[in-house]
């Protein structure tokens, strides 16, 4: 019996392929969903309790760890877990430590999107021990062509290497189209000429999006940004630049759109103002090594704010509530300087030195972010840049056009 965990756009299609191929399948999704012909389980642990093979297909490393952690109580010795999400080799190594002894693990991310997932023409990049690969080879072939890549983690690493070439190529093409438009070159003409070069397959793939805009989401821009973040490496300078571009598009609200939405995003940005440095007089001056914020078009990127007064002294040492209030006040002043408020914040990132004091910070934050909350990241760090600081907060905001 096969257990399939994760029924997003790709996962649901892949689970259906298994059912069509005649396999007995039990499915589970964090948001309850069903697949015709499969048994739906109430919990992840219940879904895997009788499974010989468990397949996970989820959005990111956090989701994979959460789902497998929930499934662990139901896993039996001898079960094989096949992780098919795009999570990277480091996450795969961590999953090995998470799984009980006697449970095998194969990393097998796929190349291809919704169409290939539906018709079974994906490319499966499978890494693992030879015995484990042999056990799942026939099942994986239901999804498409299986390429065995080597030992544990090799499939995950190869997937990121491939995406680090394909995704930046699309971003580069978007930037070149914007350059051409700025210099009076017709987009169709540029695409026709590039279509006669080795870039022809990519050109034909993106041409409809350039001419008519992105259609349904096959590979979301947000997932592409996530993939390039996972692939970060000192050698990945071009991929890192493409990742920055995509994260800007995500901040602009395009994360759920297809990756080809980057073409319109770059085109819209070519006429935007150049980067402006923002240092309001109402906020204590910086040390000269950074600006309090930078503005690009209608996006405002605010540096991490900490509880330091004009003399660089810690405000409210040892007092998380006082430091949080001071930080929120500084953020409010910077946002107001550019004509926006906390309601315009798209993402907030918080660094704390003691996660057990998060409730104190949360109470202060809740008084300032009173509507629907923005995207948020909170991490614990061992220390901040000045002794005595307990918290530092940075935000990204979208400045309303009318302002």
N, C-alpha and C positions, 0 to 999 in steps of 0.2 A: 504494500500500500504506500502511496505517495502523499505527503502532506505539503501543501503549497501555502506559504505565509507571505501575504502582500498582494493585494488585488487592485493596484493602480492601473493606469492605462496599459502598460506593458504586461504586468502580472496577470491581469484578468485574461488577456489574449493567450498568454502562455499556458495558464491553467486549463483553458478551454482546449488547447492543442493536446494536452495530456489526456483529457477525457475522450476527445475524438479518436485518439490512438488506442483507446481501449483500456487505459489504466484506471485503477480504482483510486480516486483522488478525494482527499479531505482538504478543505480550504478554510482559511481564517484571515480576517483583516481587522485592523484596529477600529476602523469605521465599518460596521457590519455590511457585507456585500455577499452576493451569491453568484455562483457559476453554475449554469445549467448542467446537470449530470453529475455534479460533485456534491459531496456531503459538506455542510457548513458546521463548523465547530463553534462552541460558545467561547472558548479560550484558546490561547496558543498552546498551552500544556495539553489540553484535550485533543487538539488537532494533531499533535505529534505522538500521542500515546501509543498508537498501534502502527506507526509508520516505520518502514524500512529505510525510506529516503525522504529527507526533509529539504525542500527548496525555499530559499528566501529571495524575494525580489522587492527591494525597498528603496527609499529615496536617498538615504545618506547613512554615514557611519553611526550616527546617534540612533536612528530608527532601527538599524540592524542589531545593535547591541541591546536596545530595549526589548525588541521582539524576541530575540534569542534568549535573553535573560528570563523572559516570561515563559518561554517554552521549555527551559532546562528541566523543571521538575517532572515533565512528562517524557523526556528522552530516555530510551532504553539502551543499554550496552549493545553495540553492534549496529546502531543506527548510523547512517551517513548523512551529514548536512552538506548541501551544495549551495553555497552563497553566490547568487547571480547578480547582485547589485553592483554598482560602481562605487567601491569604497577604498581601494588602495591596499597595498601589501601590509602596511603597518596595522590597519584595522584587522586584516585577516589573521595576522600573528596574535593580536589581542583576542580574537574569537577562539583561537586554539586554547588559550588559557581559560576562557570562559566555559567551554564545553567540558562535560564530565569525561573522565578516562573511559576509553572503550568506544567513544563516539568519534567517527571519522569526519574529516573536513576537506572539501574541495572548493576552490574559488573558481567560478566560471562565469564571469561577466560576458555580456553579449555586445556585438556590433550590429547596428540596425535599429529601426524604429518600428512604428505601429504596423505598417504594411508587412514587412518581413516577419514580425511577431505573429501576425494573423495567418500567414500562409506557410510558415515553417522554413523560412530562408534566412534566418539570422546566422551570424557567425559566432560560435561559442568558443571562448578562449579559456580553456580548462587547465588549471594548475593543481597539483597534488601528488600524493604518493601513488606509485604505479597500481597497487592493489585497489585503492579507492577510485582511481580513474576508471579502471576496468569495470567496477561495480556500477558506475553511473553512465558509462559511454552510450549504451543503447537508449536510455531515457533522454539524455541530452540531444541525441540525434533527432528526436521529435521536433526540436526547436530549429534545426538547421545543420549546417556544417560544423563539426566539432574539430577544433584545432587544439591538440594537447601541447601545452607550452613549457612544461617542465615541472619542477617541484612546487611545494606549497607557496602561495603568494605570487607566482609567476604570471598567472592569468590576470590577476588584479593589476600588476605592474604593467603588463603589456597593454591592457585596456587604457590606462592613463597615458601611456606613451603615444598610443594611436590618437587619442582625443587631443593631446597636446600639439598634434600636427594639424588635425582636421579643423578644430574650432578656431585657432588663430588664423588659419587660412581664410575663413569666412569673414572674420573681423577685419583682416587686412584688405580683403576685397571691398568691404563696406567703406573703409577709409579711402581707398583709391577712387571709388565712385564719387565720394564727397569731394575729393580733390579735383576730379575731372569736372564736376558740376561747377565748382568755384571758378574754373578757368574756361567755362563755356563749351565743354565737351559733352555731347549728348551721351546719356547713360547707355542707350541701346548700341551706339557706335562702339563704345568701349567694350561692352559685352561681346559684340560681334568679333572684334579684333582678338580679345582674350580667348574667344571660342576657337581660334585657330592655333592656340598654344597648348602646351601640356596641361593647362588649367581648364581645358574644355569641359570635362565631366562636372567639375564644381560650378562652372559658369552656368551650365544648363540646369543644374539643380536649383540654383538660387534665382535664375532669371524670372520665374513667375512672381517671386516675392518682391523683386526689385520693380517689376512693372505693375504689379497689382496689390502688393502688400502681402504679409504673411497670411496663410490660410489656417487650417486647424493645426493645433500643436502636436507635432510628432516628437520633437526633442526640445524641451523647454529651455528658454534662455537662462532661467534660474539654475537648472541642473547643469547646463554648460559651464556657468560660473563656478558652481560647486566642484565640478570635475577638474577645472584648471587650478582651483585652490588646493585640491588634494594632490595634484601633480607638482606642487611647488618644489623647486630644486634650484640650486645655485646656477645650474646650466640653463634653466628655463626662463631666460630673459624675455624673449618674444612672447612666450606663453603667458608670462606674468603681466606684461603690458596688455595683452588681449583680455586677461582676467580682470584687470582694473577697468577696462572699457565695459566689460559685461556687468561688473558689479555696479557701475554707474547706471547702466540700463535697468538693473534690478531696482536700484534706489528710485528710479523714475517710474516704477510701477509696471515694468514689462516682464517681470520674472516668470509669469505663467504663460506668456506668449511663446511662440516658436522661436528658435534661435535666429531665424531669418529676420525677426523684428529688429535686429541690430542694424540692418541697413537703413531703416527709417530713422532710428535713434541717432545714428551717426550723421545722417543727412540733416536732421533737425539741428544738431549741435554745431554744424559747420559755420552757421551765421551767428552763433551765440558769442557773448562777450568773452574776451580772454580771461584767464584766471586772475581774480582780484583778491588781494590779501586784505583781511578784515581785522582791525584792532581797535575796537571802540574805546573811547576815552573813559567810559564808565566802568571799565574792567581794568584791574591792575596790569601794568605793562609786563610783557614777557621778558625773558632773559636775553632776547635777541636771536635765539636759535630756532624760533618757531613763531608763527602767527596764531592768534586765537581762532581764526577761521579762514577758509578760502572759499571763494564763490566762483562757480563756473556756470554761466547761464542762470537757470533758476534752481540750481542745487547749491546748498550751503553745507560745507564740511567743517564741523566745529571740533577743535582740538580738545583733548582730555582736560577737563577743568578739575582743579583740586582746591582744597581749603587753605589757600595762601593769601596773606594780605599784601599791601603795597611794599612792605619791607621783606617779603619772602618768608614771613613767620607763619607757622601753622595756626589756623583758627580752630578752636575747639579741640585741642589735643586730647585724645582718648574718648571723645564724645562723638559717636557715629551720627546721632541726630543733628547736632550742630554743624558738623562738617557737611552732611548731606544738604542741609538747608542752604549753606553758603554756596555749595556747588550749583544747586538749582537756581539760586539767584544770579550767579555769573552766567549760566547758560541762558537764562531769561533775558539778560541784558544784551548778550550777543545776538540772540534771535531777534529781539526787538529792534536792534540797530539795522537789521536788514528787512524789517517790515513783516516779520512773522512771529509765531508763538509756538508753544509746545504742541498745539493742535496740528502744526505743519511738520512735525518730526516724523521721519519715515523709519529711522532706526536709532536705537540707543544702545551703547555698549558700556558696561559698567565693570570696573575692576575693584575688588575689595580684598583686604588683607585677612579678613576673617568671615567666612561664609555664615557662621553661626549668628552674626549680627545683621544678617540681610533683612530681617523683619523691621529693624529700626529704619534702615534706608528705605524699605518699601513703603512705610507709612508716610515718609516725607515725599517720596516720588508720587504717591497716589494723590497728594494734595495739588500737584502741578499737572499731572497727566490725568485729566478728569473724564475724557471721552474714551473712544475706542483706543486701546493701547497700540503703540507702534511695534514694529519688529524689534526684538530685544535679544541681547547676548550679555550674560553675566558670568564672569570668571573670577576665581580666587587666585591671587598672586602672593608670593612670599613677602614682597615689600614693594613700596612705591618709591619715587625718586627723591623724596625728602623724608627723613625719619619722622614718625609721628602721624603721617598721613594714613588714613584708613580707607579712603575711597577716591576714585577718579572716574569721571564720566565724560564720554564723548558722544556726539549726536550727528546725524545727517538729517537735513531738513529740505523740503521742497518749498521754495518761496512762491506764493501765489502770484500768477501773472499780473493780476490787477494791482499788485503792490510794487 
